[in-house]
Amino acid sequence: MMKILDKMALALFAVLMLIISVVYVIVYFGVMDYALLDSAIRFMFEEEPTRTVFLVIAIIVFILSIKTILFDYDSSNTSKSAIEIKGADGVLEIMPTTIEHIALISLTGYPSISDITAKMRSKDDGIIIDVSFAVLPDTNITELVEKLQKTIKEKIEGQTSAKVLEVNITVKDVTKSKVKDKEE
């Protein structure tokens, strides 16, 4: 809920700053007469209901400005999808590309697959690996997928201590020749 309020407040702040900037540019280039702006500003300060409304808006903009200047907006998301493994001496942070490369490397010994891609997704209790590839004709896909899921899971958990929740495999094509592997 707080993230939604933060985003709404930041959007409001951005809109107000945009309006102020546009009005300044319009007055500067003479598109709008300064006297009109002057009368609008006088109206904001002379009439009681509008005076209170603009005071409240000014206080909100001031608070948002202070929040933006003094506080890190979303420090919990600095390593958005990286996984963290806590040890006795500190925290190990492993980026998704590292996990994806381990998955790709673990599949290099299988000549019946090609055009391999791997993608990691973080969950609260572990990670999910999505792998896709093409197979050569006459490949027993079910047997191959079971071996690959086991291999990928063992390699990643063995090298990183990360909990692999799932290894999802998509066979995207049957191909006649081996194509160079790539990462998504």
C-alpha atoms as a printed R data frame, in Angstrom:
    type eleno elety resid chain resno       x       y       z
1   ATOM     1    CA   MET     A     1   0.000   0.000   0.000
2   ATOM     2    CA   MET     A     2   2.817   2.403   0.829
3   ATOM     3    CA   LYS     A     3   4.458   1.879  -2.551
4   ATOM     4    CA   ILE     A     4   1.206   2.865  -4.267
5   ATOM     5    CA   LEU     A     5   0.965   6.018  -2.149
6   ATOM     6    CA   ASP     A     6   4.606   6.830  -2.879
7   ATOM     7    CA   LYS     A     7   4.020   6.426  -6.614
8   ATOM     8    CA   MET     A     8   0.878   8.562  -6.510
9   ATOM     9    CA   ALA     A     9   2.661  11.257  -4.513
10  ATOM    10    CA   LEU     A    10   5.608  11.226  -6.885
11  ATOM    11    CA   ALA     A    11   3.244  11.459  -9.873
12  ATOM    12    CA   LEU     A    12   1.455  14.425  -8.275
13  ATOM    13    CA   PHE     A    13   4.783  16.105  -7.608
14  ATOM    14    CA   ALA     A    14   5.893  15.521 -11.200
15  ATOM    15    CA   VAL     A    15   2.643  16.943 -12.602
16  ATOM    16    CA   LEU     A    16   2.909  20.058 -10.426
17  ATOM    17    CA   MET     A    17   6.509  20.619 -11.478
18  ATOM    18    CA   LEU     A    18   5.504  20.145 -15.122
19  ATOM    19    CA   ILE     A    19   2.730  22.748 -14.796
20  ATOM    20    CA   ILE     A    20   5.070  25.249 -13.157
21  ATOM    21    CA   SER     A    21   7.707  24.679 -15.846
22  ATOM    22    CA   VAL     A    22   5.224  25.042 -18.716
23  ATOM    23    CA   VAL     A    23   3.786  28.250 -17.260
24  ATOM    24    CA   TYR     A    24   7.284  29.681 -16.836
25  ATOM    25    CA   VAL     A    25   8.242  28.856 -20.428
26  ATOM    26    CA   ILE     A    26   4.969  30.274 -21.768
27  ATOM    27    CA   VAL     A    27   5.446  33.543 -19.857
28  ATOM    28    CA   TYR     A    28   9.140  33.743 -20.767
29  ATOM    29    CA   PHE     A    29   8.468  33.474 -24.509
30  ATOM    30    CA   GLY     A    30   5.574  35.931 -24.346
31  ATOM    31    CA   VAL     A    31   2.825  33.481 -25.271
32  ATOM    32    CA   MET     A    32   0.979  34.471 -22.104
33  ATOM    33    CA   ASP     A    33   0.947  37.984 -20.716
34  ATOM    34    CA   TYR     A    34   2.695  38.409 -17.387
35  ATOM    35    CA   ALA     A    35  -0.265  40.419 -16.134
36  ATOM    36    CA   LEU     A    36  -2.520  37.382 -16.494
37  ATOM    37    CA   LEU     A    37  -0.095  35.307 -14.420
38  ATOM    38    CA   ASP     A    38   0.114  38.136 -11.916
39  ATOM    39    CA   SER     A    39  -3.677  38.270 -11.532
40  ATOM    40    CA   ALA     A    40  -3.826  34.458 -11.115
41  ATOM    41    CA   ILE     A    41  -1.213  34.615  -8.367
42  ATOM    42    CA   ARG     A    42  -3.064  37.472  -6.648
43  ATOM    43    CA   PHE     A    43  -6.261  35.401  -6.806
44  ATOM    44    CA   MET     A    44  -4.469  32.494  -5.097
45  ATOM    45    CA   PHE     A    45  -3.457  34.720  -2.177
46  ATOM    46    CA   GLU     A    46  -6.388  37.107  -1.809
47  ATOM    47    CA   GLU     A    47  -9.474  34.890  -1.849
48  ATOM    48    CA   GLU     A    48  -9.890  32.825   1.322
49  ATOM    49    CA   PRO     A    49 -11.062  29.399  -0.006
50  ATOM    50    CA   THR     A    50  -8.444  29.287  -2.759
51  ATOM    51    CA   ARG     A    51  -5.792  30.634  -0.416
52  ATOM    52    CA   THR     A    52  -6.265  27.634   1.931
53  ATOM    53    CA   VAL     A    53  -6.335  25.149  -0.956
54  ATOM    54    CA   PHE     A    54  -3.068  26.469  -2.372
55  ATOM    55    CA   LEU     A    55  -1.502  26.479   1.094
56  ATOM    56    CA   VAL     A    56  -2.323  22.769   1.430
57  ATOM    57    CA   ILE     A    57  -0.906  22.090  -2.060
58  ATOM    58    CA   ALA     A    58   2.248  24.047  -1.191
59  ATOM    59    CA   ILE     A    59   2.717  22.033   2.005
60  ATOM    60    CA   ILE     A    60   2.265  18.750   0.118
61  ATOM    61    CA   VAL     A    61   4.791  19.801  -2.556
62  ATOM    62    CA   PHE     A    62   7.211  20.907   0.164
63  ATOM    63    CA   ILE     A    63   6.938  17.548   1.967
64  ATOM    64    CA   LEU     A    64   7.370  15.628  -1.300
65  ATOM    65    CA   SER     A    65  10.418  17.740  -2.123
66  ATOM    66    CA   ILE     A    66  11.999  17.030   1.251
67  ATOM    67    CA   LYS     A    67  11.198  13.315   0.918
68  ATOM    68    CA   THR     A    68  12.762  13.191  -2.539
69  ATOM    69    CA   ILE     A    69  15.884  15.053  -1.440
70  ATOM    70    CA   LEU     A    70  16.549  13.388   1.906
71  ATOM    71    CA   PHE     A    71  15.295   9.841   1.532
72  ATOM    72    CA   ASP     A    72  16.329   7.136  -0.860
73  ATOM    73    CA   TYR     A    73  13.130   6.507  -2.810
74  ATOM    74    CA   ASP     A    74  13.261   2.715  -3.027
75  ATOM    75    CA   SER     A    75  16.455   1.379  -1.517
76  ATOM    76    CA   SER     A    76  14.946  -2.090  -1.100
77  ATOM    77    CA   ASN     A    77  14.999  -2.521  -4.865
78  ATOM    78    CA   THR     A    78  18.640  -1.692  -5.577
79  ATOM    79    CA   SER     A    79  19.332  -5.205  -6.783
80  ATOM    80    CA   LYS     A    80  15.840  -5.832  -8.018
81  ATOM    81    CA   SER     A    81  15.965  -9.432  -9.082
82  ATOM    82    CA   ALA     A    82  19.310 -10.514  -7.673
83  ATOM    83    CA   ILE     A    83  19.259 -13.293  -5.130
84  ATOM    84    CA   GLU     A    84  20.881 -12.826  -1.754
85  ATOM    85    CA   ILE     A    85  22.442 -15.639   0.221
86  ATOM    86    CA   LYS     A    86  23.232 -14.743   3.809
87  ATOM    87    CA   GLY     A    87  26.363 -16.229   5.297
88  ATOM    88    CA   ALA     A    88  28.171 -15.935   8.608
89  ATOM    89    CA   ASP     A    89  30.445 -13.152   7.334
90  ATOM    90    CA   GLY     A    90  28.042 -11.223   5.111
91  ATOM    91    CA   VAL     A    91  25.711 -11.410   2.152
92  ATOM    92    CA   LEU     A    92  26.402 -12.906  -1.248
93  ATOM    93    CA   GLU     A    93  24.451 -11.259  -4.056
94  ATOM    94    CA   ILE     A    94  24.148 -13.220  -7.291
95  ATOM    95    CA   MET     A    95  22.794 -11.470 -10.365
96  ATOM    96    CA   PRO     A    96  20.310 -13.211 -12.673
97  ATOM    97    CA   THR     A    97  22.780 -13.316 -15.561
98  ATOM    98    CA   THR     A    98  25.137 -15.420 -13.455
99  ATOM    99    CA   ILE     A    99  22.412 -17.983 -12.752
100 ATOM   100    CA   GLU     A   100  21.363 -17.936 -16.418
101 ATOM   101    CA   HIS     A   101  24.941 -18.562 -17.552
102 ATOM   102    CA   ILE     A   102  25.267 -21.491 -15.157
103 ATOM   103    CA   ALA     A   103  22.082 -22.962 -16.646
104 ATOM   104    CA   LEU     A   104  23.386 -22.491 -20.185
105 ATOM   105    CA   ILE     A   105  26.806 -23.962 -19.380
106 ATOM   106    CA   SER     A   106  25.198 -26.986 -17.720
107 ATOM   107    CA   LEU     A   107  23.560 -27.827 -21.054
108 ATOM   108    CA   THR     A   108  26.687 -27.777 -23.212
109 ATOM   109    CA   GLY     A   109  27.139 -31.551 -23.058
110 ATOM   110    CA   TYR     A   110  23.852 -32.295 -24.808
111 ATOM   111    CA   PRO     A   111  24.354 -32.400 -28.593
112 ATOM   112    CA   SER     A   112  20.659 -32.983 -29.325
113 ATOM   113    CA   ILE     A   113  19.665 -29.432 -28.287
114 ATOM   114    CA   SER     A   114  20.375 -26.059 -29.876
115 ATOM   115    CA   ASP     A   115  19.285 -22.430 -29.846
116 ATOM   116    CA   ILE     A   116  19.241 -22.435 -26.020
117 ATOM   117    CA   THR     A   117  17.967 -19.502 -23.946
118 ATOM   118    CA   ALA     A   118  17.725 -19.238 -20.156
119 ATOM   119    CA   LYS     A   119  15.948 -16.765 -17.890
120 ATOM   120    CA   MET     A   120  15.853 -16.572 -14.085
121 ATOM   121    CA   ARG     A   121  12.932 -15.282 -12.002
122 ATOM   122    CA   SER     A   122  13.225 -14.563  -8.276
123 ATOM   123    CA   LYS     A   123  10.610 -15.634  -5.768
124 ATOM   124    CA   ASP     A   124  10.587 -15.102  -2.004
125 ATOM   125    CA   ASP     A   125  11.548 -18.693  -1.271
126 ATOM   126    CA   GLY     A   126  13.860 -19.430  -4.220
127 ATOM   127    CA   ILE     A   127  14.305 -19.049  -7.950
128 ATOM   128    CA   ILE     A   128  12.642 -20.336 -11.086
129 ATOM   129    CA   ILE     A   129  14.623 -21.096 -14.226
130 ATOM   130    CA   ASP     A   130  12.942 -20.895 -17.622
131 ATOM   131    CA   VAL     A   131  14.852 -22.593 -20.427
132 ATOM   132    CA   SER     A   132  13.899 -22.952 -24.061
133 ATOM   133    CA   PHE     A   133  15.623 -24.695 -26.915
134 ATOM   134    CA   ALA     A   134  15.206 -26.589 -30.165
135 ATOM   135    CA   VAL     A   135  15.820 -30.330 -30.432
136 ATOM   136    CA   LEU     A   136  17.164 -32.512 -33.206
137 ATOM   137    CA   PRO     A   137  14.785 -34.936 -34.926
138 ATOM   138    CA   ASP     A   138  14.249 -38.329 -33.252
139 ATOM   139    CA   THR     A   139  15.020 -36.900 -29.788
140 ATOM   140    CA   ASN     A   140  13.049 -38.432 -26.919
141 ATOM   141    CA   ILE     A   141  11.876 -35.080 -25.584
142 ATOM   142    CA   THR     A   142  10.331 -36.307 -22.325
143 ATOM   143    CA   GLU     A   143  13.437 -38.242 -21.296
144 ATOM   144    CA   LEU     A   144  15.729 -35.387 -22.333
145 ATOM   145    CA   VAL     A   145  13.733 -32.755 -20.428
146 ATOM   146    CA   GLU     A   146  13.785 -34.806 -17.208
147 ATOM   147    CA   LYS     A   147  17.593 -35.134 -17.444
148 ATOM   148    CA   LEU     A   148  18.052 -31.454 -18.220
149 ATOM   149    CA   GLN     A   149  15.814 -30.286 -15.372
150 ATOM   150    CA   LYS     A   150  17.803 -32.395 -12.932
151 ATOM   151    CA   THR     A   151  21.151 -31.258 -14.364
152 ATOM   152    CA   ILE     A   152  20.256 -27.567 -14.287
153 ATOM   153    CA   LYS     A   153  18.879 -27.736 -10.751
154 ATOM   154    CA   GLU     A   154  21.920 -29.635  -9.416
155 ATOM   155    CA   LYS     A   155  24.428 -27.306 -11.113
156 ATOM   156    CA   ILE     A   156  22.788 -24.090  -9.905
157 ATOM   157    CA   GLU     A   157  22.204 -25.319  -6.356
158 ATOM   158    CA   GLY     A   158  25.707 -26.807  -6.225
159 ATOM   159    CA   GLN     A   159  27.436 -23.642  -7.392
160 ATOM   160    CA   THR     A   160  25.313 -21.020  -5.636
161 ATOM   161    CA   SER     A   161  23.397 -22.656  -2.755
162 ATOM   162    CA   ALA     A   162  20.296 -20.974  -4.191
163 ATOM   163    CA   LYS     A   163  17.047 -22.916  -3.844
164 ATOM   164    CA   VAL     A   164  15.763 -23.826  -7.316
165 ATOM   165    CA   LEU     A   165  11.995 -24.169  -7.066
166 ATOM   166    CA   GLU     A   166  11.324 -25.065 -10.699
167 ATOM   167    CA   VAL     A   167  13.115 -25.619 -13.970
168 ATOM   168    CA   ASN     A   168  10.593 -24.921 -16.703
169 ATOM   169    CA   ILE     A   169  11.562 -26.081 -20.166
170 ATOM   170    CA   THR     A   170   9.993 -25.109 -23.461
171 ATOM   171    CA   VAL     A   171  10.883 -27.052 -26.578
172 ATOM   172    CA   LYS     A   172  10.367 -24.401 -29.221
173 ATOM   173    CA   ASP     A   173  11.241 -26.290 -32.371
174 ATOM   174    CA   VAL     A   174  12.668 -29.359 -34.044
175 ATOM   175    CA   THR     A   175  15.687 -28.430 -36.086
176 ATOM   176    CA   LYS     A   176  17.920 -30.301 -38.503
177 ATOM   177    CA   SER     A   177  21.172 -28.667 -37.438
178 ATOM   178    CA   LYS     A   178  22.737 -27.306 -34.286
179 ATOM   179    CA   VAL     A   179  22.396 -23.508 -33.976
180 ATOM   180    CA   LYS     A   180  24.659 -21.294 -31.863
181 ATOM   181    CA   ASP     A   181  23.363 -20.975 -28.252
182 ATOM   182    CA   LYS     A   182  22.284 -17.594 -26.879
183 ATOM   183    CA   GLU     A   183  20.938 -16.006 -23.711
184 ATOM   184    CA   GLU     A   184  17.650 -14.021 -23.582
